Amino acid sequence: MKIISLMLLYLSFSLATGQNSHQPSPEVGPAQPNILWIYVEDTNDWMSCYGDTVVETPNIDQLASNGIRFDRAYMTAGVCSPTRSANITGMYQTSIGAHEHYSSFSMWRGNKMESWEPNHLGVKTVPEIFQAAGYYTFNDGKFHYNFVYDEDDLYDHVHPPMGFHGAKKGTAWSECPEGQPFFGQIQLRGGKNLRNSPAIIKPEEVKVHPYYPDHQVFRQMIADHYNTILELDRITGEIVAALKRDGHYENTVIFFFSDHGCALPRHKQFIYDEGIRVPFIASGPGIESGKVRGDLVSGIDLAPTSLALAGIRTPDSMQGRNMLSADYHRDYVVSARDRCDFTIDRIRAVTTQRFKYMRNFMTDKPYLQPNYRSESAAMKLLARMHKEGALNEVQDRFASEVRPAEEFYDLVNDPHETKNLIHSVDRNIALEIARHRDILYRWILETDDKGRFPESNNALRAVVDRWGEKAVNREYERVRN
């Protein structure tokens, strides 16, 4: 009897360890591919491989030609730290408490927080899983994860400055031992790289979106973004050339993607399509070449797909899916906006193949409530023209003091999301609205969307500590001295 009990105990232990969601399998060797994320900031898909005619992006186009270009890739947020937290865990930032921008930071721009709210993850991050499987891991540039972490636990090597540093002197894969595969991230400034981007595209050469006034301020911002994309393309070519130089190119899977859209109003920080639909390309061994996919994929799918290509088991905790599997399919993707810097908000978006449903939970706050860009030329221009009555109906909507509780758009017939169909009397549209509402409410419960709960006093105190008098939302009143 004792022997049987011991055997049962051993069997249950073997099953438990075999099902451990953090146990990598199999161990890696030279046959496993390298996985490289070219992680770009603040960049829309205004590239020639995506059909844009203003600029030519031959290096990015070549990546797309050699692999798969995803035309409907959506990030789970329109701002940096929530997106990065989601991508590095393969989980919605709203499920892991990482949804508030710049949360769980004990230090911020040299300022030590007097109080803050630590977010301790109960799951392993992607680089930790790769490390456990025997991969060399590195990150050149930004982290910005909204949870407590030690960069030395995640990466074998980090190099803080943003950008590609030639894969020399310890940067990128240059210290990876021979015969050991690597998982790495090269962080590029993308749309933030204004200072180093030659002014090739002029304001008069661009088109202005219908939700902006045709003004020099917006023309200049759009031209500037095109110029950062040209510089991004050049750097992408340098990365590929260095992989070839060092003999890694043939065995490296490259994922090229942006964290969210560019800094134009209604793009970055918001979850209209231009804020969350991003360029997304996969290229390398195991990737079909010359393919274009128009199905929906989510940023959280990046993690399980990367692990699958390396032959590493996907943790049970991951909400993302292997986008290269034969049975991959998403009926919808969900994106979220919560507090950005000191600006408190809560918006959720459900995007299906044709439609976009948005729920504005804080209708007492206008779109242009005080935010970190309030003093920018574009924001001031919108505010002034709204006050003067100089904006048309479409342009004025984002600048208005009134925000609807719900928005619903037909992305096929209205790709710029300018015609809110939420009050449509069309029966088919009404049925679609009901379906999308149901998707969102189910998603909130099934994924434990923590955005439905207010931030703690300690978290709010940390925001006030960072931003001082700029933190004007009434929610801060309860923690001010």
KOLLO-924639 format. One record per residue (C-alpha): y, z, x. Coordinates in steps of 0.001 Angstrom, whole numbers, padded with zeros to 6 digits, always signed. Each point is the difference from the previous one (the first is absolute). Layout:
! KOLLO-924639
YZX ...
This chain:
! KOLLO-924639
+000000+000000+000000 +002307+000887+002851 -000745-003335+001680 +000765-001886-003239 +003272+001917-000371 +000992-000859+003556 -000856-003654-000601 +002094-000047-003166 +002869+001670+001854 -000243-002587+002774 -000134-002831-002539 +003054+001286-001874 +001872+000400+003316 -000930-003540+001030 +001162-001382-003322 +003253+001976+000166 +000813-001170+003509 -001086-003531-000817 +002409-000052-002918 +002868+001570+001938 +002908-002273-000810 +001418+000474+003490 -003150-000835+001943 +000429-003436+001637 -003000-002282+000168 -001061-001698+002155 +001373+001008+003400 +002016-002781+001518 -000672-002219+002945 +001384-003168+001575 -001093-002060-003019 +002401+001766-002348 +003350-001757-000492 +003359+001439+000948 +002221+000738-002986 +003749-000481+000455 +002634+000753-002626 +003290-001816+000627 +002043+002348-002152 +003444-001340-000903 +002941+001875-001512 +002209-001088-002901 -001096-003630-000248 -000437-002404-002901 -002264-003042+000096 +002806-002497+000625 -002173-001975+002422 -001004-003648+000142 -003694+000793-000508 +001045+001586-003314 +001904-003137-000979 +003509+001031+001065 +002076-002941+001219 +002908+001816+001675 -001866+000934+003197 -003059-001139+001928 -002375+002745+001134 -002630-001835+002098 -001673+003069+001526 -000429+001814-003302 -001047-003305-001579 -002708-000391+002655 -001393+003434-000814 -000140-001017-003658 -001624-003330+000860 -002679+001758+002064 -000724+002567-002699 +000864+001029-003540 +003488+000093-001462 +000293+002407-002903 +002709-001059-002453 -000240+003040-002304 -000197+002961+002392 +001810+003097-001268 +000844+003237+001749 -000292+003282-001893 +003672+000874+000590 +003254-001754+000817 +000950+002346+002834 -001426+000838+003397 -001636+003437+000188 -001904-000038-003331 -001337-003478+000793 -001040+001003+003507 -001695+003123-001323 -001958-002077-002510 -001027-002728+002437 -001194+002383+002710 -002248+001876-002446 -001036-002784-002372 +001217+002193-002850 +002949-000002-002374 +002819+002105+001422 +000310+001531-003466 -003590+001296+000212 +000425+001709+003370 +003436+001527-000621 +001738-002408+002381 +002127-001795-002590 +003407+001557+000712 +001788-001915+002791 +000394+002028+003210 -001978+002961-001293 -002134+002405+002063 +002292-000451+003016 +000656+003180+001980 +002377-001940+002278 +002285-002790-001094 +002298-001893+002358 +000164+002965+002345 +000666+002491-002794 -002609+002766-000378 -000532+000853-003653 +000625+003628-000937 -002532-000447-002802 -002298-002878-000865 -003152-000753-001960 -003012-000789+002223 -002457-002484-001516 -003425+000516+001583 -002347-002894-000691 -003573+000603-001047 -001073-003458+001183 -000227-001806+003321 +002468-002730+000890 -001063-003500+001028 +000576+000479+003762 -001975+003261-000054 -002937-001786-001626 +000207-002806+002557 +000138+002543+002814 -003079+001802-001297 -001842-003328+000015 +000864-000569+003657 +003106-002164-000277 +003012+000337+002287 +003077+000547-002183 +003675-000551+000661 +003312-000187-001825 +003097-001601+001481 +002946+001158-002058 +000465+001785-003269 -002160+002603-001777 +001964+001460-002947 -002951+001505-001837 +000839+002470-002770 -002662+002465+001015 -000661+002357+002880 -001624-001773+002960 -000286+000125+003769 +000496-003446+001469 -002431+000884+002812 -002723+000581-002593 +000575-003421-001515 +000538-002178+003059 -001227-000205+003572 +003398-001361+000962 +003411-000166-001655 +003164-001719+001148 +002964+001083-002123 +002509-002874+000313 -000357-002630-002698 -000958-003497+001051 -002503-001845+002149 +000110+001056+003638 -002226-002668+001487 -003251+001991-000056 +000917+001258+003445 +000493+003410+001630 -001975+001916-002583 +001306-001764-003094 -002179-001532-002700 -003547-000741+001196 +000806+000056+003738 -001782+003330+000600 -003007-000751-002185 -003153+000369+002138 -001913-003211+000642 -002738-000568-002548 +001518+002399-002539 +001518-001480-003167 +003426+001124-001157 +001782+000748-003236 +003736-000233+000511 +003336-000345-001693 +003021-001810+001399 +003066+000940-002000 +002735-002647-000177 +003512+000584-001310 -000048-003178-002065 +002863+000120-002498 +001628+002877+001897 +000256-002064+003178 +003482-001325-000745 +001467+000863+003377 -002502-002112+001953 -000268-002957-002378 +002119-003057+000909 +002216-001212-002864 -001707-003359-000527 +000046-000161-003800 +003497+000005-001460 +001054+001535-003341 +000809-003382-001502 -003601-001173+000593 -001714+002531-002285 -000547+000423-003717 +001093+003158-001804 -002382+001702-002407 +001110-000200-003656 +000330+003790-000238 +002712+000033+002699 +003514-001425-000205 +000467-003080+002181 +002182+001840+002487 +000350-000179+003773 -001348+003545+000356 -003331-000977-001529 -000114-003368+001709 +000452+001741+003340 -002755+002535-000725 -002414-002737-001021 +000843-002099+003079 -000418+003070+002207 -003448+000592-001433 -001053-003560+000737 +001171+000487+003577 -002112+003132+000396 -002993-001980-001240 +000600-002650+002675 +000024+002741+002636 -003100+001548-001551 -001781-003336+000268 +000869-000237+003694 -001379+003496+000693 -003156-000754-001975 -000572-002948+002306 +000362+002317+003009 -002645+002373-001377 -002487-002819-000562 +000691-001407+003475 -000625+003431+001568 -003301+000359-001877 -001066-003377+001393 +001225+000935+003499 -002120+003154+000009 -003101-001644-001471 +000163+001855-003329 +001130-002684-002412 -003398-001399-000973 -001313+003471-000853 +003072+001441-001744 +000631+000121-003722 +003752-000086-000600 +001594+001347-003149 +003652-001007-000329 +001965+001704-002768 +003226+001767-000932 +000460+003525-001326 +002336-001209-002796 +002846-002382-000733 +003317-000380+001802 +003117+002158-000291 +001652-001970-002807 +000817+002011-003139 -002888-000046-002493 -002415-000852+002822 -000528+002922+002393 -000662+003343-001721 -000543-001668-003372 -003210-001420-001399 +001026-003346-001359 -002082-002756+001575 +002409-000604+002888 -000321+003655+000952 -003801+000301-000001 -001513-003504+000279 -000331-000651+003712 -001201-002589+002493 -003644+000774+000745 -002248-002024+002297 -003471+000694+001420 -001325-002077+002888 -002862+000276+002485 -003795+000330+000210 -001608+000507-003380 +003058-001453-001780 -000218-003345-001755 +002577-002418+001415 +002523-002102-001881 -000357+001929-003232 +002702+001028-002478 -000675+002739-002518 +002058+000562-003118 -001889+003005-001321 +001486+003490+000014 -000546+002197+003043 +001457+003413+000820 +001219+001507+003259 -002638+002729-000309 -002653-002734+000330 +001012-000485+003621 -001890+003123+001159 -003455-000661-001500 +000219-003681+000953 +000742+000893+003625 -002889+002477+000090 -002399-002471-001606 +000792-002660+002602 -000893+002540+002683 -003256+000926-001715 +001218+003515-000765 -000863+001621-003307 +002931+000452-002361 +000606+003653-000940 -000724+000852-003615 +003515+001424-000300 +001709-003345+000557 +001489-001590-003096 +000476-003333+001738 -002599-002770-000087 -001310-002510+002512 +002016-003062-000925 -002478-002255+001838 -003079+001119-001946 -001602-002488-002362 +000531+002239-003017 +003636+000884+000741 +002281-000191-003021 +003073+001821-001261 +001235-000309-003562 +003232+001688+001045 +001858+001702+002836 +002192+003081-000374 +003131+000844+001975 +002198+003078-000135 +003498+001126+000816 +000791+003665+000342 +002726+001817+001938 +001498-002257+002671 +001922+001988+002613 +002157+002302-002198 -000138-002198-003129 -002383+001412-002596 -001734-002545-002202 -003358-000863-001524 -001074-003543-000881 -003485-001474-000391 -000919-003673-000098 -003191-001694-001148 -000329-003592+001165 -002674-002228-001504 -000636-003658+000726 +002800-001100-002314 +002029+003032-001061 +001889+002980+001422 +000442+003247-001947 +002404+002634+001312 +000526+003525-001271 +003275+001720+000877 -000666+003699-000475 +003550+001118+000854 +002261-002014-002266 +002842+002476+000474 +000429-001386+003524 +001419-003534+000424 -001593-002427+002460 +003025+000376+002268 +000120+003782-000022 +001266+001386+003346 -002315-001143+002790 +000025-000487+003746 +001401-003524-000397 +002763+000874-002460 +002678-000736+002599 -001494-003338+001056 +002002-003142-000709 -002550-001306-002513 -000207+003195-002033 +003760+000478-000037 +000466-003610-001061 -002437+000377-002914 +001704+003222-001121 +003475-001550+000191 -000946-003234-001795 -001785+001993-002706 +003120+002113-000551 +002141-003139-000177 -002378-001739-002412 -000489-002815+002521 -003818-000119-000129 -002013-002062-002442 -002583+001651-002233 -002893-000406+002440 +002005+001176+003022 +001532+002915-001893 -003298+001505-001089 -000781+001600+003371 +003577+001271+000373 +000158+001475-003502 +000107+003716-000789 -002785-000595-002531 -003631-000332+000981 -002761-000894-002494 -003079+002186-000243 -002259-003030+000305 +000162-003503+001450 -002422-002866-000519 +000130-003372+001745 -001894-003270-000164 -000344-000757+003721 -001133-003566-000607 +003036-001045-002029 +002418+002563+001433 -000905+000635+003667 +003367+001662+000695 -000621+002587-002751 +003259-000576-001847 -001185-000101-003649 -001247+003351-001228 -002510-000721-002792 -000630+003619-000949 +001447-000498-003514 -001604-003399-000579 -001209-000694-003552 -002585-002451+001317 -003377+001461-000970 -001737-001103+003198 +002713+001551+002156 -000139+003221-002044 -003761+000190+000548 +000468-000523+003728 +002609+002767+000125 -002428+002363-001721 -002754-000955+002433 +002231+000608+003022 +001173+003345-001357 -003615+001029-000380 -000810-001101+003562 +002832+002112+001380 -000782+003145-001979 -003674-000203+000933 +000887-000599+003657 +002311+003038+000051 -002819+002253-001164 -002906-001619+001849 +001771-000011+003381 +001730+003366-000518 +003511-001404+000388 +001833+003001+001460 +003366-001576-000725 -000222+001470-003483 +000709+003415+001516 +003406+001016+001436 +000375+000699+003705 -000248+003594+001158 +003046+002054+000946 -000939-000199+003670 -000216-003780-000175 +003407-000238-001681 +001522+002413+002515 -001192-002275+002795 +001780-002959-001639 +003226+001992-000295 -000424+001063+003640 -000275-003650+001039 +002647-001556-002200 +002428+002787-000882 +002579-000854-002651 -001483-003456-000533 -002837+001636-001940 +001849+000003-003333 -002816-000221-002555 -000041+002959-002360 -003536+000874+001169 +001512+001344+003241 +002110+002605-001823 -002850+002467-000170 -000357+000189+003800 +003616-000064+001145 +001427+003289+001243 
